[in-house]
Amino acid sequence: MKIRSITYFCNPGWPLDGEALRRAGEFIAEASLAFEAAGYEVQTLRLATIPFPHVLTLDFSSSASEAIELAQAFEAAAVPLGFDYIAIGPALPEFPDSYAVIPDALAVTEKVFASGVMSAPETGISLPAVRACAEIIHRLGPQDPNGFANLYFAALANVPPGAPFFPAAYHAGGPPAFALATEAADLAVEAFTEAKSLAEARQRLTAAIETHAKKFVAIAHTIITNQPTNQLTNHLNFRGIDFSLAPFPTEALSLGTAFERLGVPAVGLHGSLTAAALITEIIDKAEFPHVGFSGLMLPVLEDAILAARAAEGHLTVKDLLLYSAVCSVGLDTVPLPGDAAPEQLTAVLLDLAVLAQRLNKPLTARLMPIPGKQAGDPTDFDFAYFANSRVMALDAQPLGGLFSGDETFPIRSRGLGHGRQRRG
């Protein structure tokens, strides 16, 4: 397994606080060396801020240029300090015009990610925010011939601050913090391949997760303890580990492989829901400091077997929504027809937001309409972290009636404890 990211969370201020960013760069470099010395490959170092509307506190309806300037300045300041990617956080329903600036901000940067909040437990589901996220996805599609710009944006439903996976990462404010995101699908593949029973499969995967987690926690605490005493390290928090078993596009590092080692004939066929629930429960019950999603991640284009099953027609968008009911993350790197209308995307996003609210869990949508492609057309990405597939059909019709209004409406959670905050 690998560490997908060490993600550092802070409020850089505006204009940017150069000294705070410098200290962040020094810390993240030392943290990377510490984990690598323990034998772990650290793939990326990432920096996430508080939601950009709170950084700027401006009237987006009259000025979008400052948001674009923030994204450019943040990238220019953070990359030389060793950060591979930067997240400016989500647009927010209380700043309705903040959504519209995201496509322009992403168009002028190369390493900046952003997101948009659709729903939150305390406020409910915002129909205007859901539509605004659909519009962002629609506008980002033509920015790249392969629809690649949408890799840098996610629509968020019920996602708390502190999740280390991008594009969902953002800071709650207050003292800086850091968290780990893993690339650990191979742990599930190995555990299930060697197991002689479901009980043994559970035990093997739980043991693997907890063994690595104990090492991560010990290293994290040592890093903080060994820092020189100053204002940064006195208050720096280790938020925890997002053990979402993220895949890599090879068979040995595929969650699709893990499903099929359990006995599913092909991901998307019956039995897949059971596999998704079983893996998610193992992660849920494992002992480690949970943060972010800490569940099952099924990104179609980042997983060789998922990409293959989607190309074969076994795995559909509705299947992925169904699995989101028992696992985490939601709809990730889903290739869609290039002519997908904002109204169709809105219908999908609303269903995802309702799932997140009703089940009291974090879900995101990273949908990728590909210009010029129709359902069934092959994708042709030239990207090491993607496996090519075929464009998935979007069986969604525009919403009408009351769902076409501008309300924000509550959906009471029926999750654990009827509304208690779920761990992870």
N, C-alpha and C positions, 0 to 999 in steps of 0.2 A: 504494500500500500504506500501511498504518497500523501504528502500534505498539499492539497490543491492551493491553499492560500493561507498566509498569515495576514489577517485584516486588522488594521489599526483604525480606531474610531476617535474623532476629535471634532472640535469646532474651530476652524481655522480663522474665523473672523472675516470681516471685509472692511477695508482692504486686508489682504491676507497677512496673518501674523507670521512673518518669516522665521523668527526665532522658535516658535512653537513647532513649525514644520521641520526645522532643522533638527530639533530634539527628537521628533517623531522618526525622522530618517535614521538617526543614530541608533535609536532603540530597535527599529525593525531590522536593521542590518545585523545587530548583535543577536537578536532573536533568531534570525535565519541561520546564522553560523552555529548557534547552540543546537538547534534541531538537526542540522546537517551533521554536526559532530556526533550526534546520537544515532546516526545511520539513516535518517529520513531525507528523502529528496523534497525540497521545498520548490514548488513549481512557480509560484508568483507571490509578490508582496503587494498588498493593496491598501488603499487609504480611502476612508469613507467619512463624510461630513454629516452634520445635521441637515435636515431638509433645506434645499436651497432657498425656498421662500422665506424661511426664518433667518437665513444668513443675510439676505438682501432687504427684506421687509419693504418692498416697493410696490407700487401700483403697476402690475404687469400689463394692464389694459392700455397704459399710456407709455410704457417703456419696457421693451424686451432686451435692449442692448446690454443692460447691466448683467443680466443672467448669462448672456453669451460671453461677456467679458470675464465673468467669474469662472466659467468652465474653462476658457482658454488660459486664464491666469493660474488656476489650480493645476492644470496639466503642466504648464511651463515650469511651475515651482516644484511640483512633486516628483516628476520623472527624473530630473538630475539627482534627486536625493535617494534614488533607488527603488521608487515605487513603480510597479509595472502598470497598474490600472488605478483609476480614481473614480469614486462614485459621489455625485453631488446630491444624492438623496432624492426623495420623491416630490413631485408636485402634489398639492394638497387641496381637498375640496373647499376649505375656507379661503383659498386663493384661487378661484376658478380660472383665472386667466393664466395661471402658472403652467398649465398643461401645454398650451400652444407654443411656448418658447422652446420646448425640449427638442423637436426636430432640428431647429436652427442651431441649437447649442451642440448637438451631436454631429451636425454636418461640418462644423469647423474644428472639430477635435478628432483625435485618433484613439485615445486611451480613456475617454470619459464615458461613464455609464450613468444612466438616470432611470427613474421609475415614476409611477403615478399611483397614488392611493385611490382605490375604488370603494373600500369599506373598512370599517374599524369597529371593534366591539362596542365602544362607547357612543358611537354616532350612527351606526347602521350602514346601509348601502345607499350610495349617492348615485342616482340615475344619471345626472349630468357628468359626474366623474367617470362612470363606466363608458359613456359615449365619448368623453374626451380622450380616454385611453385608446379606444378604438380608432379615433381620428389620428392619434399619434402613430399607431401601427400602420395605418393606411398611408400617411405622409412619408414615413420612413422607408416603406417598401421600394419606391423608385429611386432612392438615393444611391443604390448599388445594383448592378445588373443581376446579382444573385439574391437580392433582398437582404444582404448581410447586415445592413444598418440596424435591423431589428434585433440583432444579437445584443445590442447595447441598451435595450429598453425592456422593462417588465412592468406589467400591470399588477398591483399588489392588492390582495384581499386578506385582511386580518393579520398582516405581517408586522410583528413588533420590531423595535430597533434592536440592533446588535447581531443580526444574522450575518455571518461572514461571507456567504455566497453572493456574488454579483449576478444580476443588477440590483438585487433586493436590499443590499446593505445600506444602512444609514445609522447615524448616532442619535441617542436620546438627548444629548446635551450633558453638561456637567463635566467631570473629570474624564480624561482620555481613557481608552480601554483597548483591549485587543482580544481576538478570538481566532480559532482555527477552523478551517474547512478541509475536509478530507477527500481524497480520491481512493475509495476503498471497496469498490465492487468486487475486486479479486478476493477479498476476505469471504464474501458470501459464496463465490464460485468454489473456492477451495473447501470451505466447510461443508457444502452440500455434496460435492463430488466424493468426499471421503466418508460421508455419513452412511450408516446402515439403517437409520430410522429417522423419523421426524424429530423425536426427542434428542437424538444425538446431533442432528443438524442444528437444532436450537442451541444446544450446549456448546458446540464447536464455534458457532458464530458469536455467541455471547462472550465466550472466553477470549476470542481473538480481539473483539472490540474493547473489552475491559483491559486486556493486557497492554494494548497500545495506548489506551486512554490514560492509564496510570503513569506511563512514561511521559506522555504529553504534559500532564498536570505537574509532575515533578520538575520537568524542564522549565515550564512556564514560571513556576514559583521561584526556581533558582535564578532565572533571568532577572526577575524583579528584585529579588534580595540582593543580587550582586551589583545593581545599579548604584552609582554615586547618589548620595542623599541630596535631593533637590525637590522642587515643587512638583515636577513631573512624576517622578517615581514614587513619591509619598502617596500619591492619589491614583496612580495608574492601576486599573482593574483588569484582571484576567476574566473574561466573560464566560469562557467555556469552549466546548467543541461541538461543531455541527457534523455529526457522524452520519451524513446522509448517503454514504456509500456511492458517491458520484462515480460514474463509469468513465472509460476511455474507449475509443472506437476500435477495440480488438476483441476477439471472442473471449479471451481469458479475463478481460476487464469489463465484462458486460453483465448488467443486471438481467438482461434477457437470457443470457446463458444460465444465470442462477435460477431463474424461473423454470427453465427447461430441465435443469439438473434435479429440481424437485419433482418433476414428472409432468409438467405442462407440455402437451405435444408441440405447441407453437404459441408464443406470446400473442395474446389477443383471443385465443380460444378459451373455452370454459376451463376453469382451474386457475386462470391468471389472477382473478380477484382474490382467491384463497392464498396464492403465493404472495401477492402484494401485502395482504393483511398479516401473514405470518412473518415476513421479513420486517415489516414496520413494528410489529409487537416486540420482536426481539430487540430492535434498537431502542424502543420505548422503555423496556424493562432493564436494559443494561445499565450498570452503575458507572456513570461518568457525569461531569457537569454539562448538562444539555443546554444548548443555545440554538437559536435559529430554527430550522426545520427539523433537524434530527429525525429524519424519517426516510422514506423511500423516494429516490429521485429517478424519474423516467424521462430523460431528455432524448427525444427520438433521434436527432442527428448526431448526438454525442455517444451513441451506443450502437455498436455494430449489429447486434442481433435485433434490437428494436427497429433500427433502420431497415434491416432486411425484411422483418415481418410486416412493417408498414408498406414496403414496396410490393410484397406478396398479397397485400390486401387483408391480412389477418388482423392487423391492428388499426383501429380507427380513432378519430377524434373523440367520439362518444365513449369508446372503450377507455381512453385516457381520463376522461371526466369521471367515469365510473370508478376507476382505480383510485382517483383522487379522494374518493369518499372514505377510503381505508388507509391511505398513505399520505405523504406530504409532497410539497412543492407545486404540483398542479400540472399545467400544460407547458412544457419546456422544449424549445427549439423544434417547433412543429412546422414543417413545410406546407404551405397552403397555396392555392391558386393566386396568381398575381392580380386577378380582377376581383378578389374578395372585397366586397363593399363594406364601408364602415358600419352599416346597419347589420350586416351578417356577423361581423366581428363583435359588435355590441351584444348580440344575443348569446354568443358563446361566453363572453366575459361576464355577463350577468349571471349565468348559470354557475360559473366558477365562484363568483363572489357569494352567491347564496350558499353554496356548499361550505365555503370557509366560515361564514357566519353561523349557519345552523349547527355545524359540527365543532365550532370553536377551535379552529386550526388555521395555520397560515398556509395560503396557497398563492401562487403567482401564475401569470400567463406570459410566455415569451413566444409569440406567434410570428411566423416568418412568411408572409406572402412573397412569392418570387415572381418578379416581372416577366410577363410573356409566357408563363407556365400555366398549364391546366392540370386538373386532377389526373394522376396517372403518368404524367411526364417525369422523366428521370431528372434528378438534381445533378449538378456538376460543380460542386464546391471543390476548391483546391485549398484545403485548410486541414492542418494536421489533427485538429481536435474534432473534426466532423467525419462521419461515415455517410457516403451518398446513399440516397433512397429514392423514393418517388413522391411526387406532390400528393398530399392526402386530400381527399374530398372534404369540402366544407358543406355539410348538410344543415344549413341554418337559414332561416327566413327572417326578414326584418320584423321587429316587434311593433305592435300597434296598441291601440287602446290606452289603458292606464299606464302601461309600461313605457309609453312614449312621452310621459310627462317629465317634470323636473323635480320630483320629490326625492327626499332622503327618507328611507323607511327602515324601521327596525326589523330584524329577524332574530328572535330569541334563540340562544344556543340550547341544543338538546344534548350537548356533550357531557363529559364527566361532571357530575354534580350539578347539572342544569345551569351552567353558566360559570362554574369555577374555571379559573385560568388553567389551561392544560399545560403540563410540563413539556418543555421543548418548544 
